[in-house]
Amino acid sequence: MNLWKNAFPKETVQQASVLIAAKTGRLGNRLFLSAYFMANALAHGYRLMNPALGEYAPFFEGSAFDPFCRFPTTAARMNPEVATQCREMLHPLSRVAGTLARGRTIDIRKTLDIDDEIYDLNSSEFTSLLKKKRLLVVKGWKFRDDINLIRHHEVIARYFQPIASIRTPVESLLSEARALGDEVIGIHIRQGDYREWKGGVHYFETEQYAHWMREVSQFDAFRKPVFLVCASDPVNTECFRGLEVLMGPGSVIGDLHALSLCDRIMGPPSTFSTWASFHGRKPLCMLQHHEQKLSINSFVMHDRV
């Protein structure tokens, strides 16, 4: 089976295509990178192929049935297990796709990514290449299109709706949480790798999270908060004594979806909780340092990274 031939349906043979050929970080990073290109594809009329979504693709409605993770989606649907097997073969091949298809590769990993500078997907350079080349292969993290990301939120959120086997139990858990109080606040506890990242500046012990939860519970004496705790590592639940707490689903995708369904979200700087805020259109309070004091104004909408 010629998989690359099947990536270009006849009706779009004259349409430019962009291929994301390098995995960038973990789940949150890959979702935002995908979303930026999806929004830009809608604005400029090209087809996106994203096999670099990789191991996360089987968990979302828009990508589970397509080994290429194409966007806009096509009518063709493949068995999810077969699609996963094909995707595992495609990702290594995608690294040389630009050469094979006489396309152009834009690799910013050793330039803009290192300098923490963005590549504007609405720049004349990129839009000009779309007109000249049938295929553009992109590698890197700092590709951005903030304007269209917000404009096309609804379509992107629908594409990244978790599959039913994940979505249904999470929504049942949220119903259970809502029955216990007046609002549900999602708590993203990320420990593990944060002990070392940036010298541990955003690493907080469970007791510190509990302190902030108690602080938030004092915002409104007439509203009872229920806290849904989604943790990257096992936590000592005794720290939450006196608070109404439910533990999250415990899986990466389940926790992400659960946070997006809460009324508000708290967590350290991370594309994970930022995606939950973006996807669910829920305000997020970023926990930056141990001395941080919280107020209702600490919770704001996050539309970009």
C-alpha positions in Angstrom: 0.0 0.0 0.0 1.4 3.4 -1.0 0.6 5.4 2.1 2.1 8.6 0.9 0.1 8.5 -2.3 -3.1 8.1 -0.3 -2.2 11.2 1.7 -3.0 13.4 -1.3 -6.6 12.8 -2.3 -7.4 13.6 -6.0 -9.6 16.5 -5.1 -6.8 18.3 -3.3 -3.9 17.4 -5.7 -3.3 21.1 -6.5 -3.7 22.1 -2.8 -0.6 22.9 -0.8 0.1 20.5 2.1 2.0 21.0 5.3 3.6 18.0 7.1 4.5 18.2 10.8 7.5 15.9 10.8 9.0 16.2 14.2 7.6 15.4 17.7 7.9 18.4 20.0 7.7 17.6 23.7 4.8 15.8 25.3 1.0 16.0 25.0 0.4 19.7 25.7 3.1 20.9 23.4 2.0 18.7 20.5 -1.7 19.7 20.9 -0.8 23.4 20.8 1.5 23.0 17.8 -1.2 21.0 16.0 -3.8 23.7 16.8 -1.7 26.5 15.5 -1.2 24.8 12.2 -4.8 23.7 12.0 -6.0 27.3 12.6 -3.5 28.5 10.0 -4.6 25.8 7.5 -8.2 27.1 7.8 -7.0 30.6 7.2 -4.8 29.9 4.2 -6.6 26.9 2.6 -3.9 24.2 2.8 -4.1 20.6 4.1 -2.3 19.6 7.2 -0.7 16.2 7.9 0.4 15.5 11.4 1.7 11.9 12.0 4.0 13.5 14.6 0.9 13.6 16.9 2.1 10.0 17.4 1.2 8.0 20.4 -1.5 10.6 21.4 -3.4 10.4 18.1 -5.6 7.3 19.0 -7.2 9.2 21.9 -9.0 12.0 19.9 -12.0 11.8 17.6 -10.3 13.8 14.8 -7.1 11.8 14.6 -7.8 8.3 15.8 -9.1 6.9 12.4 -6.5 8.5 10.1 -2.8 7.5 10.1 -1.8 10.9 8.6 -3.9 12.8 11.2 -5.1 15.0 8.3 -6.9 18.3 8.8 -9.4 19.2 7.5 -10.5 15.6 8.1 -11.5 13.4 5.2 -14.4 11.0 4.8 -12.0 8.0 4.8 -11.8 6.2 8.2 -9.4 3.4 9.1 -9.6 0.9 11.9 -7.9 2.8 14.8 -5.5 -0.1 15.6 -4.5 -0.3 11.9 -4.2 3.5 11.8 -1.8 3.4 14.8 0.4 0.8 13.2 0.6 2.8 10.0 1.3 6.0 11.9 4.3 4.3 13.6 5.7 3.6 10.1 4.9 7.0 8.7 6.6 9.1 11.3 10.2 8.0 10.5 9.4 8.4 6.8 8.1 11.9 7.3 11.5 13.1 8.1 12.6 12.7 4.5 9.3 13.4 2.9 10.3 16.9 1.8 13.2 15.5 -0.3 11.1 12.6 -1.7 8.2 14.9 -2.7 10.5 17.8 -3.9 9.1 19.9 -1.1 10.7 22.4 1.2 11.7 21.8 4.8 11.5 24.5 7.5 13.4 23.4 10.5 13.6 26.0 13.4 14.8 23.6 16.1 18.3 24.9 16.2 17.5 28.5 15.6 14.2 30.1 16.8 13.4 27.3 19.3 16.8 27.8 21.0 16.4 31.6 21.0 12.8 31.4 22.2 11.5 33.4 19.2 8.5 32.7 17.1 8.0 31.8 13.5 4.9 33.7 12.3 2.8 31.4 10.1 1.1 34.5 8.6 4.5 35.9 7.5 5.1 36.7 3.8 7.9 34.0 3.9 5.5 31.2 4.9 2.6 32.3 2.7 4.8 32.7 -0.3 6.2 29.1 0.2 2.6 27.8 0.3 2.1 29.2 -3.2 5.3 27.8 -4.6 5.5 24.4 -3.1 3.1 21.5 -3.1 4.6 20.2 0.2 6.1 22.0 3.2 7.7 19.9 5.9 8.0 21.7 9.3 10.1 20.8 12.3 10.1 22.8 15.5 8.1 24.2 18.3 7.8 28.0 18.0 5.5 28.1 15.0 2.6 30.5 16.0 -0.7 32.0 14.7 -2.4 33.5 17.7 -5.1 35.4 15.8 -6.4 32.4 13.9 -6.0 30.0 16.9 -8.7 32.0 18.8 -10.8 32.5 15.7 -11.1 28.8 14.9 -11.3 27.5 18.5 -14.5 25.7 18.0 -13.3 23.6 15.1 -10.0 22.7 16.8 -11.8 21.8 20.1 -14.1 19.5 18.2 -11.2 17.7 16.4 -9.5 17.1 19.8 -12.6 15.8 21.5 -11.5 12.6 23.3 -12.9 9.4 22.1 -16.1 8.1 23.8 -14.3 5.5 25.9 -12.4 8.3 27.6 -15.0 11.0 27.4 -18.0 9.2 29.0 -16.5 8.1 32.3 -14.9 11.6 32.7 -18.2 13.3 32.2 -19.8 11.0 34.8 -17.0 11.9 37.3 -17.7 15.6 36.7 -21.5 15.0 37.3 -20.6 13.4 40.6 -18.4 16.3 41.5 -21.1 18.9 40.7 -23.5 17.1 42.9 -21.2 17.8 45.9 -21.0 21.5 45.7 -21.6 24.8 43.8 -18.5 24.8 41.5 -15.8 22.4 40.5 -12.2 23.6 40.5 -9.6 21.5 38.8 -6.2 21.2 40.4 -3.3 20.1 38.2 -0.5 18.9 40.5 2.7 18.4 38.5 5.6 17.1 40.6 7.9 14.5 39.1 9.9 16.2 36.4 9.2 19.6 38.0 11.6 18.9 40.8 14.5 19.6 38.4 12.9 21.7 35.6 14.2 25.3 35.9 15.8 24.5 39.1 12.6 23.4 40.7 11.1 26.9 40.8 7.6 25.6 39.9 7.8 22.4 42.0 5.4 22.5 45.0 4.8 19.9 47.7 1.2 18.6 48.0 0.8 20.7 51.2 1.4 23.9 49.2 -1.3 22.9 46.8 -3.7 22.2 49.7 -2.8 25.7 51.1 -3.9 27.3 47.9 -7.0 25.2 47.7 -8.0 26.4 51.2 -7.3 30.0 50.1 -9.6 29.7 47.1 -12.3 28.1 49.3 -12.5 31.4 51.2 -13.4 33.5 48.2 -17.1 33.1 48.6 -18.6 31.9 51.9 -21.9 31.1 50.1 -20.5 28.9 47.4 -19.0 25.5 48.2 -16.1 24.5 46.0 -15.4 20.9 45.0 -11.8 20.2 44.0 -10.9 17.7 41.3 -7.3 16.8 41.8 -5.4 15.6 38.7 -1.8 14.6 39.8 1.2 13.5 37.8 2.4 11.4 40.8 0.7 9.8 43.8 -0.2 12.3 46.5 -1.0 12.2 50.2 -4.7 12.9 50.3 -4.5 13.6 54.0 -3.2 17.0 53.0 -6.7 17.8 51.8 -8.5 17.1 55.0 -11.5 19.4 55.5 -11.9 20.1 51.7 -14.3 18.4 49.3 -12.0 16.6 47.0 -12.3 14.0 44.3 -9.3 12.5 42.5 -9.2 12.8 38.7 -9.4 9.8 36.3 -5.7 9.1 36.6 -4.9 8.8 32.9 -3.1 11.6 30.9 -6.0 12.2 28.4 -8.7 11.6 31.1 -7.1 14.1 33.4 -6.7 16.7 30.6 -10.4 16.3 29.6 -11.5 16.5 33.2 -9.7 19.7 33.8 -11.2 21.2 30.7 -14.7 20.5 32.1 -14.1 22.2 35.4 -15.4 25.7 36.2 -11.9 26.9 37.0 -8.4 25.5 36.9 -5.2 25.9 39.0 -1.8 24.6 38.2 1.9 25.4 37.7 3.0 26.8 34.3 2.4 24.0 31.8 1.0 23.5 28.3 -1.1 20.7 29.9 -3.3 22.9 32.1 -3.1 25.8 29.5 -4.6 23.4 26.9 -7.3 22.5 29.3 -8.1 26.2 29.7 -8.0 26.8 26.0 -10.0 23.7 25.0 -12.7 24.1 27.6 -12.7 28.0 27.6 -12.2 28.0 31.4 -10.1 30.5 33.4 -6.8 29.2 34.7 -4.7 30.4 37.7 -1.0 29.7 37.1 0.8 28.9 40.3 4.2 30.6 39.9 5.9 30.6 43.3 5.4 29.6 46.9 4.6 33.1 48.2 1.9 33.7 45.6 -1.4 35.1 47.0 -4.5 34.2 45.2 -7.6 36.2 44.4 -10.6 35.8 42.0 -8.6 37.9 39.6 -5.9 35.3 39.5 -8.1 33.2 37.2 -7.8 34.3 33.6 -8.5 32.8 30.2 -5.5 31.4 28.3 -5.7 31.4 24.5 -2.1 30.8 23.5 1.3 29.7 24.6 
